[in-house]
Amino acid sequence: MSADPARILLSRRAFLGATAAVVAGGLAGCTKEAARTPAAAPVEPIATPRPPAPSARQAPVVEQRGPAFTVVDRSAWAERAPGAKINPMGEVTRITVHHTGEYGKWAELPDMQVVRQIENYHRMNTPHKRAWACIGYHFLVGRDGRIYEGRPARFQGAHTSGANANNLGISVIGDFMRREPSERQLRALAAFLDDRRAFYKVGKARVFGHRDLSPSECPGDALYAWLRRWKAAS
Ligand SMILES: [Zn+2]
């Protein structure tokens, strides 16, 4: 994410103004499905030796990537830097698509609040003893059509049990078991997938749905069907 010419400063206050509300519903990231299948819960690897400490909070930026999509930098929403127990990514050789699977009232929260809540959930030690270094996904595609940076891509993710190595995790915000993401979200997802594939030189055959790599319903039947069509298209 470093070679982008145009960076537009946004007010951090504009993003952080709304405090998190306690609402009914569900939120766990796509590991909600995995939780129903205990063996599938992804495990955050413990890194040795310790990687360099993440740099202090940077100025919040949004990266404009032409008309197709916009990337919101992690510094625009994150309260804390990633923790120390985290592995470097190394070379990215595959990309995995997820959905976040919120339901109930959670599904009505603004995208940035969803991202922040998933980060908090993944960092919690209870109830699933995760205590991950930070949110497990590298990017999240918002309902607003923006791409939210999650875990910095220089670190290995925690999104696909047994298959996190060299794997960029992109999660689409929402529950796409029965319905597809909006046109706006799908346009952003497709453009971002193409951008990252070009950046990392990853062929379409190496773009997976979570369920291709480990037992999970993720990314939902409807989004998975879209992904298969997208992969089949030239
Ligand atoms: Zn998933």
py3Dmol code that shows the C-alpha trace and the ligand (Angstrom):
import py3Dmol

protein = """\
ATOM      1  CA  MET A   1       0.000   0.000   0.000  1.00  0.00           C
ATOM      2  CA  SER A   2       2.981   2.240  -0.243  1.00  0.00           C
ATOM      3  CA  ALA A   3       3.249   3.173  -3.888  1.00  0.00           C
ATOM      4  CA  ASP A   4       0.228   5.373  -4.141  1.00  0.00           C
ATOM      5  CA  PRO A   5       0.724   8.913  -5.326  1.00  0.00           C
ATOM      6  CA  ALA A   6      -2.371  10.591  -4.043  1.00  0.00           C
ATOM      7  CA  ARG A   7      -3.098  10.535  -0.366  1.00  0.00           C
ATOM      8  CA  ILE A   8      -5.895  12.586   1.035  1.00  0.00           C
ATOM      9  CA  LEU A   9      -5.876  13.561   4.665  1.00  0.00           C
ATOM     10  CA  LEU A  10      -9.085  12.969   6.501  1.00  0.00           C
ATOM     11  CA  SER A  11     -10.051  14.105   9.924  1.00  0.00           C
ATOM     12  CA  ARG A  12      -9.596  11.331  12.422  1.00  0.00           C
ATOM     13  CA  ARG A  13     -12.228  13.007  14.552  1.00  0.00           C
ATOM     14  CA  ALA A  14     -14.738  12.578  11.762  1.00  0.00           C
ATOM     15  CA  PHE A  15     -14.231   8.842  11.958  1.00  0.00           C
ATOM     16  CA  LEU A  16     -13.911   8.460  15.700  1.00  0.00           C
ATOM     17  CA  GLY A  17     -16.695  10.817  16.714  1.00  0.00           C
ATOM     18  CA  ALA A  18     -19.287   8.130  17.186  1.00  0.00           C
ATOM     19  CA  THR A  19     -18.736   5.988  20.253  1.00  0.00           C
ATOM     20  CA  ALA A  20     -19.519   2.314  20.083  1.00  0.00           C
ATOM     21  CA  ALA A  21     -23.013   1.476  21.153  1.00  0.00           C
ATOM     22  CA  VAL A  22     -23.949  -1.751  22.857  1.00  0.00           C
ATOM     23  CA  VAL A  23     -26.365  -3.439  20.514  1.00  0.00           C
ATOM     24  CA  ALA A  24     -28.000  -6.803  20.177  1.00  0.00           C
ATOM     25  CA  GLY A  25     -26.922  -9.109  17.409  1.00  0.00           C
ATOM     26  CA  GLY A  26     -23.809 -10.986  16.518  1.00  0.00           C
ATOM     27  CA  LEU A  27     -20.275 -10.068  15.676  1.00  0.00           C
ATOM     28  CA  ALA A  28     -17.211 -12.213  15.408  1.00  0.00           C
ATOM     29  CA  GLY A  29     -15.908 -11.904  11.933  1.00  0.00           C
ATOM     30  CA  CYS A  30     -16.331 -15.003   9.795  1.00  0.00           C
ATOM     31  CA  THR A  31     -15.144 -17.172  12.676  1.00  0.00           C
ATOM     32  CA  LYS A  32     -18.778 -17.103  13.767  1.00  0.00           C
ATOM     33  CA  GLU A  33     -19.237 -20.043  11.422  1.00  0.00           C
ATOM     34  CA  ALA A  34     -16.048 -21.652  12.569  1.00  0.00           C
ATOM     35  CA  ALA A  35     -17.248 -21.405  16.145  1.00  0.00           C
ATOM     36  CA  ARG A  36     -20.030 -23.826  15.252  1.00  0.00           C
ATOM     37  CA  THR A  37     -17.308 -26.214  14.115  1.00  0.00           C
ATOM     38  CA  PRO A  38     -14.752 -26.015  16.917  1.00  0.00           C
ATOM     39  CA  ALA A  39     -11.939 -27.624  14.949  1.00  0.00           C
ATOM     40  CA  ALA A  40     -12.112 -24.836  12.393  1.00  0.00           C
ATOM     41  CA  ALA A  41     -11.333 -21.929  14.701  1.00  0.00           C
ATOM     42  CA  PRO A  42      -8.291 -20.178  13.306  1.00  0.00           C
ATOM     43  CA  VAL A  43      -5.348 -20.019  15.632  1.00  0.00           C
ATOM     44  CA  GLU A  44      -3.153 -16.976  15.820  1.00  0.00           C
ATOM     45  CA  PRO A  45       0.413 -18.163  15.525  1.00  0.00           C
ATOM     46  CA  ILE A  46       2.890 -17.055  18.145  1.00  0.00           C
ATOM     47  CA  ALA A  47       5.862 -15.460  16.525  1.00  0.00           C
ATOM     48  CA  THR A  48       9.487 -15.935  17.471  1.00  0.00           C
ATOM     49  CA  PRO A  49      11.525 -13.889  17.349  1.00  0.00           C
ATOM     50  CA  ARG A  50       9.786 -10.645  17.998  1.00  0.00           C
ATOM     51  CA  PRO A  51       9.223  -8.518  14.892  1.00  0.00           C
ATOM     52  CA  PRO A  52      10.060  -4.833  14.894  1.00  0.00           C
ATOM     53  CA  ALA A  53       7.509  -2.825  16.851  1.00  0.00           C
ATOM     54  CA  PRO A  54       4.884  -1.239  14.623  1.00  0.00           C
ATOM     55  CA  SER A  55       5.494   2.419  14.130  1.00  0.00           C
ATOM     56  CA  ALA A  56       3.598   4.945  16.169  1.00  0.00           C
ATOM     57  CA  ARG A  57       0.208   6.010  14.914  1.00  0.00           C
ATOM     58  CA  GLN A  58       0.525   7.666  11.559  1.00  0.00           C
ATOM     59  CA  ALA A  59      -1.533  10.482  10.200  1.00  0.00           C
ATOM     60  CA  PRO A  60      -4.883   9.117   9.068  1.00  0.00           C
ATOM     61  CA  VAL A  61      -5.021   8.852   5.333  1.00  0.00           C
ATOM     62  CA  VAL A  62      -7.291   7.640   2.655  1.00  0.00           C
ATOM     63  CA  GLU A  63      -5.602   6.387  -0.441  1.00  0.00           C
ATOM     64  CA  GLN A  64      -7.391   7.247  -3.623  1.00  0.00           C
ATOM     65  CA  ARG A  65      -6.978   4.482  -6.175  1.00  0.00           C
ATOM     66  CA  GLY A  66      -8.738   5.969  -9.131  1.00  0.00           C
ATOM     67  CA  PRO A  67     -12.501   5.753  -9.480  1.00  0.00           C
ATOM     68  CA  ALA A  68     -12.797   2.068  -8.598  1.00  0.00           C
ATOM     69  CA  PHE A  69     -12.070   2.078  -4.890  1.00  0.00           C
ATOM     70  CA  THR A  70     -10.670   3.983  -1.949  1.00  0.00           C
ATOM     71  CA  VAL A  71      -8.526   2.549   0.840  1.00  0.00           C
ATOM     72  CA  VAL A  72      -9.011   3.807   4.391  1.00  0.00           C
ATOM     73  CA  ASP A  73      -5.763   3.500   6.307  1.00  0.00           C
ATOM     74  CA  ARG A  74      -5.742   1.567   9.592  1.00  0.00           C
ATOM     75  CA  SER A  75      -4.625   4.702  11.398  1.00  0.00           C
ATOM     76  CA  ALA A  76      -7.995   6.293  10.613  1.00  0.00           C
ATOM     77  CA  TRP A  77      -9.883   3.891  12.868  1.00  0.00           C
ATOM     78  CA  ALA A  78      -7.543   1.828  15.060  1.00  0.00           C
ATOM     79  CA  GLU A  79      -7.176   2.680  18.731  1.00  0.00           C
ATOM     80  CA  ARG A  80      -4.012   0.631  19.176  1.00  0.00           C
ATOM     81  CA  ALA A  81      -1.083  -0.667  17.161  1.00  0.00           C
ATOM     82  CA  PRO A  82      -0.947  -4.427  16.523  1.00  0.00           C
ATOM     83  CA  GLY A  83       0.407  -6.470  19.438  1.00  0.00           C
ATOM     84  CA  ALA A  84       3.834  -8.070  19.464  1.00  0.00           C
ATOM     85  CA  LYS A  85       2.771 -11.707  19.004  1.00  0.00           C
ATOM     86  CA  ILE A  86       2.545 -11.605  15.244  1.00  0.00           C
ATOM     87  CA  ASN A  87       4.396 -13.201  12.341  1.00  0.00           C
ATOM     88  CA  PRO A  88       5.714 -11.437   9.275  1.00  0.00           C
ATOM     89  CA  MET A  89       3.787 -12.212   6.102  1.00  0.00           C
ATOM     90  CA  GLY A  90       6.623 -12.855   3.724  1.00  0.00           C
ATOM     91  CA  GLU A  91       5.587 -13.242   0.103  1.00  0.00           C
ATOM     92  CA  VAL A  92       1.861 -13.155  -0.678  1.00  0.00           C
ATOM     93  CA  THR A  93       1.031 -16.105  -2.943  1.00  0.00           C
ATOM     94  CA  ARG A  94      -2.735 -16.385  -2.428  1.00  0.00           C
ATOM     95  CA  ILE A  95      -5.741 -14.298  -1.492  1.00  0.00           C
ATOM     96  CA  THR A  96      -8.759 -15.461   0.502  1.00  0.00           C
ATOM     97  CA  VAL A  97     -12.200 -13.826   0.469  1.00  0.00           C
ATOM     98  CA  HIS A  98     -14.395 -13.824   3.584  1.00  0.00           C
ATOM     99  CA  HIS A  99     -17.555 -12.212   4.838  1.00  0.00           C
ATOM    100  CA  THR A 100     -17.773 -10.729   8.310  1.00  0.00           C
ATOM    101  CA  GLY A 101     -21.185 -12.260   8.987  1.00  0.00           C
ATOM    102  CA  GLU A 102     -22.747  -9.667  11.283  1.00  0.00           C
ATOM    103  CA  TYR A 103     -26.391 -10.150  12.021  1.00  0.00           C
ATOM    104  CA  GLY A 104     -29.092  -8.429  13.989  1.00  0.00           C
ATOM    105  CA  LYS A 105     -28.343  -4.880  15.116  1.00  0.00           C
ATOM    106  CA  TRP A 106     -24.660  -5.290  14.328  1.00  0.00           C
ATOM    107  CA  ALA A 107     -25.537  -5.346  10.665  1.00  0.00           C
ATOM    108  CA  GLU A 108     -26.726  -1.737  10.926  1.00  0.00           C
ATOM    109  CA  LEU A 109     -23.535  -0.278  12.377  1.00  0.00           C
ATOM    110  CA  PRO A 110     -21.352   2.014  10.252  1.00  0.00           C
ATOM    111  CA  ASP A 111     -18.528   0.154   8.534  1.00  0.00           C
ATOM    112  CA  MET A 112     -15.781   1.705  10.589  1.00  0.00           C
ATOM    113  CA  GLN A 113     -17.511   0.738  13.799  1.00  0.00           C
ATOM    114  CA  VAL A 114     -17.839  -2.845  12.562  1.00  0.00           C
ATOM    115  CA  VAL A 115     -14.131  -2.926  11.772  1.00  0.00           C
ATOM    116  CA  ARG A 116     -13.253  -1.555  15.198  1.00  0.00           C
ATOM    117  CA  GLN A 117     -15.552  -4.009  16.970  1.00  0.00           C
ATOM    118  CA  ILE A 118     -14.092  -6.984  15.103  1.00  0.00           C
ATOM    119  CA  GLU A 119     -10.613  -5.760  16.049  1.00  0.00           C
ATOM    120  CA  ASN A 120     -11.677  -5.618  19.697  1.00  0.00           C
ATOM    121  CA  TYR A 121     -13.298  -9.031  19.478  1.00  0.00           C
ATOM    122  CA  HIS A 122     -10.260 -10.650  17.898  1.00  0.00           C
ATOM    123  CA  ARG A 123      -7.979  -9.102  20.520  1.00  0.00           C
ATOM    124  CA  MET A 124     -10.113 -10.317  23.429  1.00  0.00           C
ATOM    125  CA  ASN A 125      -8.981 -13.267  25.485  1.00  0.00           C
ATOM    126  CA  THR A 126     -12.567 -14.316  26.166  1.00  0.00           C
ATOM    127  CA  PRO A 127     -14.643 -16.213  25.336  1.00  0.00           C
ATOM    128  CA  HIS A 128     -12.533 -17.977  22.706  1.00  0.00           C
ATOM    129  CA  LYS A 129      -9.020 -17.398  24.052  1.00  0.00           C
ATOM    130  CA  ARG A 130      -8.074 -15.533  20.905  1.00  0.00           C
ATOM    131  CA  ALA A 131      -6.116 -12.597  22.235  1.00  0.00           C
ATOM    132  CA  TRP A 132      -4.836 -12.032  18.719  1.00  0.00           C
ATOM    133  CA  ALA A 133      -2.386  -9.265  17.928  1.00  0.00           C
ATOM    134  CA  CYS A 134      -5.107  -7.342  16.091  1.00  0.00           C
ATOM    135  CA  ILE A 135      -7.960  -7.919  13.661  1.00  0.00           C
ATOM    136  CA  GLY A 136      -7.361 -11.098  11.668  1.00  0.00           C
ATOM    137  CA  TYR A 137      -8.229  -9.735   8.203  1.00  0.00           C
ATOM    138  CA  HIS A 138      -5.898  -7.590   6.139  1.00  0.00           C
ATOM    139  CA  PHE A 139      -8.684  -5.640   4.450  1.00  0.00           C
ATOM    140  CA  LEU A 140     -12.431  -5.248   4.796  1.00  0.00           C
ATOM    141  CA  VAL A 141     -14.762  -4.094   2.046  1.00  0.00           C
ATOM    142  CA  GLY A 142     -17.297  -1.704   3.559  1.00  0.00           C
ATOM    143  CA  ARG A 143     -20.933  -1.329   2.666  1.00  0.00           C
ATOM    144  CA  ASP A 144     -19.912   2.184   1.719  1.00  0.00           C
ATOM    145  CA  GLY A 145     -17.670   0.766  -1.020  1.00  0.00           C
ATOM    146  CA  ARG A 146     -14.452   1.733   0.749  1.00  0.00           C
ATOM    147  CA  ILE A 147     -11.648  -0.696   1.499  1.00  0.00           C
ATOM    148  CA  TYR A 148     -10.659  -0.585   5.183  1.00  0.00           C
ATOM    149  CA  GLU A 149      -7.130  -1.620   6.027  1.00  0.00           C
ATOM    150  CA  GLY A 150      -7.201  -4.110   8.908  1.00  0.00           C
ATOM    151  CA  ARG A 151      -4.044  -5.980   9.858  1.00  0.00           C
ATOM    152  CA  PRO A 152      -1.106  -4.449   8.021  1.00  0.00           C
ATOM    153  CA  ALA A 153      -0.251  -6.760   5.126  1.00  0.00           C
ATOM    154  CA  ARG A 154       3.369  -7.024   6.232  1.00  0.00           C
ATOM    155  CA  PHE A 155       2.044  -9.296   8.997  1.00  0.00           C
ATOM    156  CA  GLN A 156       0.585 -12.756   8.510  1.00  0.00           C
ATOM    157  CA  GLY A 157      -3.182 -12.750   8.982  1.00  0.00           C
ATOM    158  CA  ALA A 158      -5.427 -14.820  11.252  1.00  0.00           C
ATOM    159  CA  HIS A 159      -8.387 -15.580   9.024  1.00  0.00           C
ATOM    160  CA  THR A 160      -8.154 -19.085   7.582  1.00  0.00           C
ATOM    161  CA  SER A 161      -7.411 -21.986   9.905  1.00  0.00           C
ATOM    162  CA  GLY A 162      -4.265 -23.819   8.869  1.00  0.00           C
ATOM    163  CA  ALA A 163      -3.793 -21.663   5.773  1.00  0.00           C
ATOM    164  CA  ASN A 164      -2.733 -18.220   6.921  1.00  0.00           C
ATOM    165  CA  ALA A 165       0.808 -18.384   5.578  1.00  0.00           C
ATOM    166  CA  ASN A 166       1.399 -16.108   2.571  1.00  0.00           C
ATOM    167  CA  ASN A 167      -2.352 -15.525   2.414  1.00  0.00           C
ATOM    168  CA  LEU A 168      -3.917 -12.062   2.118  1.00  0.00           C
ATOM    169  CA  GLY A 169      -7.309 -12.029   3.850  1.00  0.00           C
ATOM    170  CA  ILE A 170     -10.036  -9.764   2.430  1.00  0.00           C
ATOM    171  CA  SER A 171     -13.396  -9.755   4.198  1.00  0.00           C
ATOM    172  CA  VAL A 172     -16.603  -8.236   2.863  1.00  0.00           C
ATOM    173  CA  ILE A 173     -18.654  -6.552   5.586  1.00  0.00           C
ATOM    174  CA  GLY A 174     -22.049  -8.232   5.922  1.00  0.00           C
ATOM    175  CA  ASP A 175     -23.659 -11.663   5.923  1.00  0.00           C
ATOM    176  CA  PHE A 176     -23.767 -13.091   2.418  1.00  0.00           C
ATOM    177  CA  MET A 177     -25.174 -16.522   3.037  1.00  0.00           C
ATOM    178  CA  ARG A 178     -28.412 -15.785   1.219  1.00  0.00           C
ATOM    179  CA  ARG A 179     -27.860 -12.479  -0.558  1.00  0.00           C
ATOM    180  CA  GLU A 180     -24.990 -10.952  -2.460  1.00  0.00           C
ATOM    181  CA  PRO A 181     -23.188  -7.786  -1.406  1.00  0.00           C
ATOM    182  CA  SER A 182     -24.490  -4.588  -2.987  1.00  0.00           C
ATOM    183  CA  GLU A 183     -23.399  -3.591  -6.464  1.00  0.00           C
ATOM    184  CA  ARG A 184     -21.164  -0.923  -4.913  1.00  0.00           C
ATOM    185  CA  GLN A 185     -19.489  -3.440  -2.608  1.00  0.00           C
ATOM    186  CA  LEU A 186     -18.979  -5.974  -5.393  1.00  0.00           C
ATOM    187  CA  ARG A 187     -17.467  -3.339  -7.695  1.00  0.00           C
ATOM    188  CA  ALA A 188     -15.036  -2.333  -4.971  1.00  0.00           C
ATOM    189  CA  LEU A 189     -14.204  -5.961  -4.156  1.00  0.00           C
ATOM    190  CA  ALA A 190     -13.561  -6.876  -7.798  1.00  0.00           C
ATOM    191  CA  ALA A 191     -11.415  -3.808  -8.409  1.00  0.00           C
ATOM    192  CA  PHE A 192      -9.440  -4.342  -5.206  1.00  0.00           C
ATOM    193  CA  LEU A 193      -8.915  -8.050  -5.936  1.00  0.00           C
ATOM    194  CA  ASP A 194      -7.556  -7.152  -9.371  1.00  0.00           C
ATOM    195  CA  ASP A 195      -5.342  -4.450  -7.857  1.00  0.00           C
ATOM    196  CA  ARG A 196      -3.880  -6.784  -5.236  1.00  0.00           C
ATOM    197  CA  ARG A 197      -3.503  -9.630  -7.745  1.00  0.00           C
ATOM    198  CA  ALA A 198      -1.487  -7.348  -9.967  1.00  0.00           C
ATOM    199  CA  PHE A 199       0.530  -6.033  -7.016  1.00  0.00           C
ATOM    200  CA  TYR A 200       1.420  -9.494  -5.686  1.00  0.00           C
ATOM    201  CA  LYS A 201       1.331 -11.285  -9.056  1.00  0.00           C
ATOM    202  CA  VAL A 202      -1.338 -13.740  -7.886  1.00  0.00           C
ATOM    203  CA  GLY A 203      -3.433 -15.513 -10.547  1.00  0.00           C
ATOM    204  CA  LYS A 204      -7.205 -15.831 -10.243  1.00  0.00           C
ATOM    205  CA  ALA A 205      -6.782 -19.539  -9.548  1.00  0.00           C
ATOM    206  CA  ARG A 206      -5.025 -18.537  -6.308  1.00  0.00           C
ATOM    207  CA  VAL A 207      -7.964 -16.458  -5.085  1.00  0.00           C
ATOM    208  CA  PHE A 208     -10.042 -18.580  -2.710  1.00  0.00           C
ATOM    209  CA  GLY A 209     -13.152 -18.437  -0.619  1.00  0.00           C
ATOM    210  CA  HIS A 210     -12.526 -19.262   3.039  1.00  0.00           C
ATOM    211  CA  ARG A 211     -14.435 -22.533   2.637  1.00  0.00           C
ATOM    212  CA  ASP A 212     -12.033 -23.698  -0.063  1.00  0.00           C
ATOM    213  CA  LEU A 213      -9.191 -23.823   2.457  1.00  0.00           C
ATOM    214  CA  SER A 214     -10.732 -24.765   5.794  1.00  0.00           C
ATOM    215  CA  PRO A 215     -14.095 -25.951   7.133  1.00  0.00           C
ATOM    216  CA  SER A 216     -16.362 -22.906   7.169  1.00  0.00           C
ATOM    217  CA  GLU A 217     -19.546 -21.544   5.641  1.00  0.00           C
ATOM    218  CA  CYS A 218     -17.610 -18.359   4.912  1.00  0.00           C
ATOM    219  CA  PRO A 219     -17.869 -16.311   2.722  1.00  0.00           C
ATOM    220  CA  GLY A 220     -21.540 -17.343   2.552  1.00  0.00           C
ATOM    221  CA  ASP A 221     -23.264 -19.212  -0.289  1.00  0.00           C
ATOM    222  CA  ALA A 222     -24.209 -16.090  -2.245  1.00  0.00           C
ATOM    223  CA  LEU A 223     -20.798 -14.419  -2.137  1.00  0.00           C
ATOM    224  CA  TYR A 224     -19.071 -17.732  -2.809  1.00  0.00           C
ATOM    225  CA  ALA A 225     -21.212 -18.203  -5.928  1.00  0.00           C
ATOM    226  CA  TRP A 226     -20.268 -14.676  -7.051  1.00  0.00           C
ATOM    227  CA  LEU A 227     -16.583 -15.484  -6.453  1.00  0.00           C
ATOM    228  CA  ARG A 228     -16.790 -18.579  -8.610  1.00  0.00           C
ATOM    229  CA  ARG A 229     -18.380 -16.571 -11.429  1.00  0.00           C
ATOM    230  CA  TRP A 230     -15.736 -13.864 -11.038  1.00  0.00           C
ATOM    231  CA  LYS A 231     -12.961 -16.438 -11.237  1.00  0.00           C
ATOM    232  CA  ALA A 232     -14.491 -18.057 -14.321  1.00  0.00           C
ATOM    233  CA  ALA A 233     -14.781 -14.716 -16.142  1.00  0.00           C
ATOM    234  CA  SER A 234     -11.756 -13.693 -18.162  1.00  0.00           C
TER     235      SER A 234
END
"""
ligand_1 = """\
1
ZN
Zn -13.864 -16.419 6.596
"""
view = py3Dmol.view(width=600, height=400)
view.addModel(protein, "pdb")
view.setStyle({"model": 0}, {"cartoon": {"style": "trace"}})
view.addModel(ligand_1, "xyz")
view.setStyle({"model": 1}, {"stick": {}})
view.zoomTo()
view.show()
